[in-house]
């Protein structure tokens, strides 16, 4: 199973794994699953860090790699799909995750209830 981590799930996996649900923590740790984070999520974290809105490891990419999470690039078809999604969720970063999850048939690890409005599998973070 492909697990696409939402921003908060990724930050918890990096700095406070006990905040994740038992199911999410087990799924991320399961070697038969592939845990990934979108490049859009990395971008969102770095933007919010620059505005002082959150804390994240200084070497974010190294920290992500260290926990075995791969970075998923954003491709053109993701951008088109994200822009064409129904307007249930207004956050452009989250819309990108929905588009990427749909393309990859991935499960989004999140606690954001707005993701439920889309035809995408969710695992509660």
C-alpha positions as CSV (number, residue, x, y, z in Angstrom):
1,X,0.0,0.0,0.0
2,X,1.2,3.5,-0.8
3,X,0.8,5.9,2.1
4,X,0.9,9.6,1.2
5,X,1.6,11.6,4.4
6,X,-0.2,14.9,4.9
7,X,1.9,17.7,6.4
8,X,0.9,17.2,10.0
9,X,1.4,13.4,9.7
10,X,4.9,13.9,8.3
11,X,5.9,16.3,11.0
12,X,4.6,13.9,13.7
13,X,6.4,11.0,12.1
14,X,9.6,13.2,12.2
15,X,9.4,14.7,15.6
16,X,6.6,13.1,17.7
17,X,5.6,9.7,16.3
18,X,3.4,9.0,19.4
19,X,1.0,11.7,18.2
20,X,0.2,9.5,15.3
21,X,-2.7,7.0,15.7
22,X,-1.5,3.4,16.4
23,X,-2.8,2.4,13.0
24,X,-0.9,5.1,11.1
25,X,2.3,4.5,13.0
26,X,2.1,0.7,12.3
27,X,1.3,1.3,8.6
28,X,4.2,3.7,8.2
29,X,6.5,1.3,9.9
30,X,5.3,-1.7,7.9
31,X,8.0,-2.5,5.3
32,X,5.4,-3.9,2.9
33,X,4.0,-0.3,2.6
34,X,5.6,2.6,0.8
35,X,5.5,5.8,2.8
36,X,5.8,8.9,0.7
37,X,5.6,12.7,1.1
38,X,4.8,15.1,-1.7
39,X,7.3,17.7,-2.8
40,X,4.4,20.0,-2.3
41,X,4.4,19.1,1.4
42,X,8.1,19.8,1.7
43,X,7.4,23.2,0.0
44,X,4.5,23.9,2.4
45,X,6.6,23.1,5.5
46,X,9.5,25.3,4.3
47,X,7.1,28.2,3.6
48,X,5.4,28.0,6.9
49,X,8.8,27.6,8.7
50,X,10.1,30.8,7.0
51,X,7.0,32.7,8.4
52,X,7.6,31.2,11.9
53,X,4.4,29.2,11.8
54,X,6.0,25.8,12.6
55,X,9.2,24.1,13.5
56,X,10.8,21.4,11.4
57,X,14.2,19.9,11.2
58,X,16.9,22.1,9.7
59,X,17.8,19.4,7.3
60,X,14.2,18.5,6.4
61,X,15.1,16.3,3.4
62,X,17.7,14.4,5.4
63,X,15.3,13.9,8.2
64,X,12.6,12.6,5.9
65,X,15.1,10.2,4.2
66,X,16.3,9.0,7.7
67,X,12.8,7.8,8.5
68,X,12.5,6.0,5.2
69,X,9.9,8.3,3.6
70,X,10.4,9.0,-0.1
71,X,9.7,12.3,-1.8
72,X,7.1,12.3,-4.5
73,X,7.7,14.9,-7.2
74,X,4.9,17.0,-8.5
75,X,4.2,16.4,-12.2
76,X,2.1,18.3,-14.8
77,X,-0.8,15.9,-14.6
78,X,-0.9,16.4,-10.8
79,X,-1.2,20.1,-11.3
80,X,-4.0,19.8,-13.8
81,X,-5.9,17.3,-11.7
82,X,-5.5,19.4,-8.5
83,X,-6.8,22.5,-10.3
84,X,-9.8,20.6,-11.6
85,X,-10.9,19.0,-8.4
86,X,-14.3,20.1,-7.0
87,X,-13.9,23.0,-4.5
88,X,-14.5,21.0,-1.3
89,X,-11.0,21.8,-0.1
90,X,-9.5,25.3,-0.8
91,X,-5.9,24.6,0.4
92,X,-3.8,24.2,-2.7
93,X,-1.2,22.0,-1.0
94,X,-4.0,19.6,0.2
95,X,-5.6,19.6,-3.3
96,X,-2.2,18.5,-4.7
97,X,-2.1,15.6,-2.2
98,X,-5.6,14.6,-3.3
99,X,-4.6,14.7,-6.9
100,X,-1.4,12.7,-6.3
101,X,-3.2,10.1,-4.2
102,X,-5.8,9.6,-6.9
103,X,-3.1,9.2,-9.5
104,X,-1.2,6.7,-7.4
105,X,-4.2,5.0,-5.8
106,X,-2.5,5.9,-2.5
107,X,-4.0,6.2,1.0
108,X,-3.7,9.7,2.5
109,X,-2.5,9.7,6.1
110,X,-4.3,12.7,7.7
111,X,-6.6,14.0,10.3
112,X,-8.1,16.6,8.0
113,X,-11.8,15.8,7.6
114,X,-12.1,17.8,4.4
115,X,-10.2,15.0,2.5
116,X,-13.2,12.8,3.0
117,X,-15.2,14.8,0.4
118,X,-13.1,13.3,-2.3
119,X,-12.9,9.7,-3.7
120,X,-9.6,9.0,-1.9
121,X,-8.8,6.5,0.7
122,X,-7.9,7.9,4.1
123,X,-6.0,6.5,7.1
124,X,-6.5,8.6,10.2
125,X,-3.2,10.1,11.3
